[in-house]
Amino acid sequence: MSQNIVKQDYKVKRSDREKLANQRGMVIWFTGLSGSGKSTMANLLESELYKKAKRTYVLDGDNLRFGLNQDLGFNEKDRKENLRRIAEVAKLFVDAGIIVLAAFITPFEEDRKKIKEIIGEENFVHIYVNCPLEICEQRDVKGLYAKARAGEIKDFTGINSPFEEPQNNDLIIHSHIESQEESLGKLLQLIESKIN
C-alpha cells in the first residue's frame, strides 16, 4: 500500500445514514454449492425486505464478473481476489447503511473468515444454503456441472475442487427438503431482529 494516501474523515457518518434509513447496515452472506439456491433465497429475502421499506442490494457472483471483476479468472488466486473485492464493496455498502445480500459459493473456510474480518463480525450474518451435490447436479440450472463432468471446466467446486462445510453459521437452510416459504420464514425471523 502506498504511503502517500490518507484516509479522509467526513461529517456524515454511518450512524447518520442508518438513522435516515431507519435500519442497520449489514451483510447477509449466502454460502453453498452452485445450484443450492443461494441467489434464489437472496432474491426472495430482498423482495420481502423491500416490502418493509428496507434499503437493500444484492451482490451476485455472476453479475459482478460482468463489471468490477471482469479481469479475474477462476484460478485459486483470482477466486480469492474476487471474494476480497466483494467483501470490500459490501463493507462500503454497510457504511452507507444498506442491507447487503451476498450470494457466493465461498467454498473455503479461510476465505469465509477473511470476509468476516473485512466486513466486521458485528456486521456479518452467515447463511449456509445446504444442498447435497447430487441434488445441485440434478438442478444444474446453469449447465456448469455437466461441463465440469465433461472436463470443460477445471477446478469446479464440488466436482474437482473441494467445498469445505461451513462451521460457523447463523442459519442453515436445507433447500432440498424445506419449501422456499419455510426457508424465507426462518430467514426473516433471524434478520428482522438484527436490522432494526
Secondary structure, DSSP 8 states (H G I E B T S, - for coil): --TT------SS-HHHHHHHHTS--EEEEEE--TTSSHHHHHHHHHHHHHHTT--EEEEEHHHHHTTTTTT--SSHHHHHHHHHHHHHHHHHHHHTT-EEEEE-----HHHHHHHHHHH-GGGEEEEEEE--HHHHHHH-TTSHHHHHHTTSSSS-BTTTB-----SS-SEEEETTTS-HHHHHHHHHHHHHHHH-
